Amino acid sequence: LIQDDRHLAWAEHLDLRLKRQKTEPPAPRPPLTARPTELPVTAVETWIRDPYALYAERILNLRALEPIDADPGAADRGSIVHDVLEDFIAVHPDTLPDDAERVLIDIGKRRFERFETRPAVRAFWWPRFRRVAKWFVEAEVERRAEGWRPVAMEKTGAATIKGLVHDFTIKAKADRIDRGPDGLAVIDYKTGQVPSLKQVESGLGPQLTLEAHIAEQGGFDGLDAEPVTELLYVKLSGGREPGTLQGIADNEKDAGILIAEAVAGLTRLVVRYQSADMPYLAIPRVQFLTNRRSDYDHLARVKAWEDEA
Amino acid sequence: VSEVERKGVGAQVAAADPKSSVWVGANAGTGKTHVLTDRITRLLLSDAKPGRVLCLTFTKAAAAEMATRLSERLGAWAVATDADLQAALRDLLGKPYEGDLKRARRLFATCLEFPGGLKIQTIHAFCQSILARFPLEAGLNPNQRVMDDRTRAELLLEARDRLLVGGGNESRLVEATDKIAALVDEEGFTRVMEELSGNRAKFETLHRAHGTTAAIGAALRKKLEIPTGAREETIIADARRCDEAALRPAAEVLLDGSKTDRRIGQIVVDWLDNPEARIRTFRDYAGAYLVNDLGKPRDKMMTKGLAEKHPGAHEVLKREQDRIAAAVERVRAVRLAEATEALLVLAGGLSECYSSLKRRRGLLDYDDLILATLDLLRAEGGANWVLYKLDGGLDHILVDEAQDTSAEQWAVVEALASEFFSGGGGTNKNHARTLFVVGDEKQSIYSFQGADPEGFERMRKIFARRLRDIGDRLVEVELALSFRSAPTIVRAVDAVFARTKLTGDGRSVPHRSNRDGQASMLELWPPVKKSDTPSDSPWDAPLDRIDSRSPESRVAERIADTIKGWIDDGETLDSRARPVRPGDILILVRKRGQFAARAIRALKERNIPVSGADRMVLTEQLVIRDLMAAADFALLPEDDLTLAALLKSPIVGLTEDQLFAVAHDRGGNGLWRSLRSAARTDATLAAAETQLKAIMARADRMPPYEFFEELLVADRARERLIAWLGPDAADPLDEFLGLALSFERDRAPSLQSFLHWLRAGSSEIKRDMERGGGEVRVMTVHGSKGLQGDIVILADACRERRAGTKPQLVWDLEDAENPCVYWPVARENEVGPVAERRAVMDDMAEREYRRLLYVAMTRARDRLYVTGWHGGENYKAGCWYDLIASALEPNLADVETPQGPARRLAAPQTGKPDGAENIGAASEIPSLPAWALTPAPAEPKPAIPLIPSTPEKEPPILGPFDRDDPSRFKRGRLIHRLLQSLPDMAMELQEEAALRLLSAHGVSTTEARSWIAETLGIIRHPDLSALFGRGSLAEAPIVGIVEDRVISARIDRLVVLDDRVMIVDYKTNRPPPRDIDDIPSVYRRQMESYRKLVHGLYPDKRIEEFLIWTDGPRFVALSENAGRG
């Protein structure tokens, strides 16, 4: 065997032939004309947490493809539950049938059919869904008794912030809006994590408040402007507590403050990005980093520059 | 030799005594491996049969190391001088050797010649070999294979899905699944099932004790004191009935109290007022008495003033509180029982599915190896039969690292040794059977793999008793003298562990160092805090990134700067009397986390040699994601985001602005299309397009390895990736290529399936870090077992014990009559006996956490540096850093290092350096030769060499009626022989030698004389004399490339002269042509290619070619002027 250290040294030389380059964190400053003038409220959270992800998705128009053989994940479960509840409420907007739970379960059966071939999904999601259904009917009975009636399910709406250099429009698809004795309730169903009151207050969870703003402006189709008196997250896990009502505000005053703060905050954000030297930075504030893996961290080359002095 | 050392060596010698069974408790660094090798050597020296010695080690690496040490020693003995051998034997035996030196010399051959060699192996390898020899007896498929972790995980998932599909018809399983689905999602279920399958032996113990799942459930309920049939609903229904008459007035008292009193009072009143809703609202009601989800009762049920005024009412409420707390406790116990029962039902089903899958595919997992061997050995007569077939039995068993042996592994050892204790073995001293166990409970750190730290003590007692029963005894030896750690380190270890329990019985052997007078030091660096994050409003987007360097990073940088400082300044390692080298340094962490990667990067950036990560998940490395993006793009160019990532990667290298220009506002077009149209007007983009097209084209026709290799080398992507991502990217690249190669070996080599395979498994690369070369090593404490470093840096000493995930299952196997397992699901359900068991488990985990520190500290020879990071204001009490700092506090001196302050405990060098080495001159790194940067020429087309003398076209064959002469061929062949050999002989001998040869072949003397004359006529021909003269070569092989073809030939005669080269080829079997024009073209072409080959070698010389027809013989000069030089 030839023992010759030269070859290893040469190989190393080859690797290091080019000068070491430093990867800078991306900070694109696209021209103002390229920047979005309308966004769905769900994108606002991305904007806050990871502006570069918003840039890649909305300005570069790059979206991740769903892998063909991916296991259905949390998002699928969420969308099934949403669909079933939408179907159910659409048929029974006013009074509930006596066998509401059975009706709900029948709708669920149809929606779950496409997962027939995935044993783990059927084995785990289906029992969870049944628990959700049971809880939901009980909670719904109580809610209707309090005088709430659903007036919109999965309805789209928009509101425009005027008086800036450019107008800015936010759009939303509200899971559900109820009308009660004193005003509207904006409701969001969550099958996963629910934002805390603190997150909503600070602006990190702006979905409900901005949807409420749209409602108060009369921005939802066929729904007149009315004060919002309730902001509510409904957590549907199907676990030991199959569902929880997590109220964010339950009167006009509290809701009003939260909504006003969110609109003011959003306006500040919009104004900042209406300046040409405002960059779309990648996760500029680590404290707002979520555990969710971003589709855009490879494009942003996060690993090449994070943690560098 | 000092007294201390004499004692230490004495203990070693006693431990190696081959006549007795010995149990060795060995502190770290006291020469455990040394004792083990000595003992095996002495066993062999006292005539033990190599095949009857079994030495069990913890890892394959340890087994290999032991075998190497042994064969090195025995190999040296075989050739040593008598004096040297005597001296070596005296050291080994502690006294002069009286036997025959020849015997010692022969040991090497004895071991070599023994079939299968010495049995030095891991217990898994040993069990595997047993099962392979006795598959029928063990009830196994004879072709079973052991599966790797990945296959095992895949098989478990498959079993899970089969269970869930097949179980649809079995109501028991459906019920259990429904129950569990309410508690965890499918990932949570998979996790708990994995934990369960990792504890299979325990699970089986449970089944053996109880028989059925139902019986385990009953035992569980008994332990938890739950009446049979009790369910959550029945308990709450029972709790509905209360002492209403007393409770209502008490609640009304509350309504007059403070705000809190009133709130609680209202809950109680509401509950009392609505008897029909009491079950539904029980939870709210319980909330009046208990503080939080853990169900702790409130300290008091009334505010102080009110309670003083109404002591009676307070008393009533307190009684109700007790009653409710008890009911809630029962509810939790029921939940716990139901969850556990459901889990056991599914686990039973899962384990059946898994076993049947394994059986069908002939696979075994690591647990199977142990458990199946154990069954085999425990069967009636099993051990005897197996041992008898194994070279007639085992006489000596040695167990290394005994503290990390699991209960089942001990059972295997016990079964193997059972013969030893049946009497007879110990009494006959000529045929002694011995057991040797060496370990250190203080170093037991593998409980997550089933190690049983307390088993070490337990088994010692068992074996001691067994030996006593047959009139023998177990010699117990403590090794306390460290040959590794210098005094300061030993002192620190003793100080830290004087106050900390490491083992079950808390016994601790004080350490001593054999290295007095050697410089040593322990330094504490202040831990790094997480930098405060400003609490600005999410809405106020920042213009700049906030410096967010993680504390891990800052620790890694201080370490790297320190090491760089040592190397640059030539810091002296006193005990070796030379400067510090990277290979002296060991950086240890409890968990790899982000830190290991950061540290490796920081060191590489500073040009300090560092061995790569001992573990990494390839697909998470940015450089690998870049490569995979290239492959993904080639397979699916429509994937815009992946293409964008590839464009920005160093492989293509577009800037953010260039990407914007291509990607923004591209209408409905895909990015690839947009890039191609933009490439028409932009040179950079055009280059990118060309490159991408080449990548796509390669993906169509190349297997994975070639695809990536081509991209990295031919496209030079490797250099660019390393320039942009840093030198630490080279390591994952090489691993990745290795993976691609091995994938191609085992599977259909398509790029698509390779990518899929990569993504499906997390492809974690694991590597053994052996004794370092010249590199800094970064590894976990677990990985450093058995290793040492002159300088050890303990980098994450502030990490808390709880940083890991807690086991979900709580086992209660102490009670052998009624063993149990609990699955609490949530902390709140850990009631009564479960909480007690959990506390015991926590305690054991805490001890293991400290043992890990013991292992970490004792890796150091001369210097130990300790640092870490934490998230809070201060590091947590009880963390490693705290344990060390508080134990050494009064003795630490404040010092300032170039990288900041530190606290130090040190002892100077007072003795002679005990590790002085010759300092070899640093080898010069050769510079890169020019050819390394030019692409290698393309390979010649037909890679198989042509052999020119195999003519392309046959010349006409001699007709059967043409001058028929049967000896013609014989004549040609023999003349060929003469032409070949005669020229090398002295001229006066040629004739006689030729005559001898020809007459031996039956040629008549007359005929022979005529042939010889003709042959010599040629050899001595003036034109050819140089060809057959001095320095000429017969049958010269030559290989080369002529016109893109590889030619391999043998030139019959060749001579290289000053100005020319002469070559000749002999032709035997044809009638010689009459003149030069009659020479077949094939021969001309052949000679032409020879000429070119030779010309390639000697471009400056003239080439002369000849053909010699042996049939004549006669010769023809092919080239002009040939022979006239």
Chai-1 contact restraints between the chains, C-beta under 6 A:
chainA,res_idxA,chainB,res_idxB,connection_type,confidence,min_distance_angstrom,max_distance_angstrom,comment,restraint_id
A,R6,B,P926,contact,1.0,0.0,6.0,A-B,restraint_1
A,A9,B,I925,contact,1.0,0.0,6.0,A-B,restraint_2
A,A9,B,P926,contact,1.0,0.0,6.0,A-B,restraint_3
A,W10,B,L928,contact,1.0,0.0,6.0,A-B,restraint_4
A,W10,B,A932,contact,1.0,0.0,6.0,A-B,restraint_5
A,H13,B,L928,contact,1.0,0.0,6.0,A-B,restraint_6
A,D15,B,I722,contact,1.0,0.0,6.0,A-B,restraint_7
A,D15,B,A730,contact,1.0,0.0,6.0,A-B,restraint_8
A,R17,B,E719,contact,1.0,0.0,6.0,A-B,restraint_9
A,L18,B,E719,contact,1.0,0.0,6.0,A-B,restraint_10
A,L18,B,A723,contact,1.0,0.0,6.0,A-B,restraint_11
A,R20,B,A723,contact,1.0,0.0,6.0,A-B,restraint_12
A,Q21,B,A723,contact,1.0,0.0,6.0,A-B,restraint_13
A,Q21,B,W724,contact,1.0,0.0,6.0,A-B,restraint_14
A,P25,B,R545,contact,1.0,0.0,6.0,A-B,restraint_15
A,P26,B,E656,contact,1.0,0.0,6.0,A-B,restraint_16
A,P28,B,E656,contact,1.0,0.0,6.0,A-B,restraint_17
A,A34,B,H664,contact,1.0,0.0,6.0,A-B,restraint_18
A,I48,B,P538,contact,1.0,0.0,6.0,A-B,restraint_19
A,I59,B,H664,contact,1.0,0.0,6.0,A-B,restraint_20
A,L60,B,A663,contact,1.0,0.0,6.0,A-B,restraint_21
A,L62,B,D640,contact,1.0,0.0,6.0,A-B,restraint_22
A,L62,B,L641,contact,1.0,0.0,6.0,A-B,restraint_23
A,L62,B,A644,contact,1.0,0.0,6.0,A-B,restraint_24
A,A64,B,L641,contact,1.0,0.0,6.0,A-B,restraint_25
A,L65,B,D639,contact,1.0,0.0,6.0,A-B,restraint_26
A,P119,B,D161,contact,1.0,0.0,6.0,A-B,restraint_27
A,P119,B,L164,contact,1.0,0.0,6.0,A-B,restraint_28
A,P119,B,V165,contact,1.0,0.0,6.0,A-B,restraint_29
A,A120,B,E186,contact,1.0,0.0,6.0,A-B,restraint_30
A,A123,B,L164,contact,1.0,0.0,6.0,A-B,restraint_31
A,A123,B,T177,contact,1.0,0.0,6.0,A-B,restraint_32
A,F124,B,A181,contact,1.0,0.0,6.0,A-B,restraint_33
A,F124,B,D185,contact,1.0,0.0,6.0,A-B,restraint_34
A,F124,B,E186,contact,1.0,0.0,6.0,A-B,restraint_35
A,P127,B,D178,contact,1.0,0.0,6.0,A-B,restraint_36
A,P127,B,A181,contact,1.0,0.0,6.0,A-B,restraint_37
A,R128,B,A181,contact,1.0,0.0,6.0,A-B,restraint_38
A,R131,B,A182,contact,1.0,0.0,6.0,A-B,restraint_39
A,S202,B,P538,contact,1.0,0.0,6.0,A-B,restraint_40
A,G203,B,P538,contact,1.0,0.0,6.0,A-B,restraint_41
A,G203,B,W539,contact,1.0,0.0,6.0,A-B,restraint_42
A,L204,B,P538,contact,1.0,0.0,6.0,A-B,restraint_43
A,G239,B,A182,contact,1.0,0.0,6.0,A-B,restraint_44
A,G265,B,W539,contact,1.0,0.0,6.0,A-B,restraint_45
A,R268,B,W539,contact,1.0,0.0,6.0,A-B,restraint_46
A,L269,B,W539,contact,1.0,0.0,6.0,A-B,restraint_47
A,R272,B,A541,contact,1.0,0.0,6.0,A-B,restraint_48
A,L281,B,R545,contact,1.0,0.0,6.0,A-B,restraint_49
A,P284,B,P542,contact,1.0,0.0,6.0,A-B,restraint_50
A,P284,B,R545,contact,1.0,0.0,6.0,A-B,restraint_51
A,R285,B,I546,contact,1.0,0.0,6.0,A-B,restraint_52
A,V286,B,S548,contact,1.0,0.0,6.0,A-B,restraint_53
A,Q287,B,T533,contact,1.0,0.0,6.0,A-B,restraint_54
A,H298,B,R625,contact,1.0,0.0,6.0,A-B,restraint_55
A,H298,B,A645,contact,1.0,0.0,6.0,A-B,restraint_56
A,L299,B,A644,contact,1.0,0.0,6.0,A-B,restraint_57
A,L299,B,A645,contact,1.0,0.0,6.0,A-B,restraint_58
A,K303,B,L622,contact,1.0,0.0,6.0,A-B,restraint_59
A,A304,B,L622,contact,1.0,0.0,6.0,A-B,restraint_60
A,D307,B,R549,contact,1.0,0.0,6.0,A-B,restraint_61
A,D307,B,S550,contact,1.0,0.0,6.0,A-B,restraint_62
A,D307,B,S553,contact,1.0,0.0,6.0,A-B,restraint_63
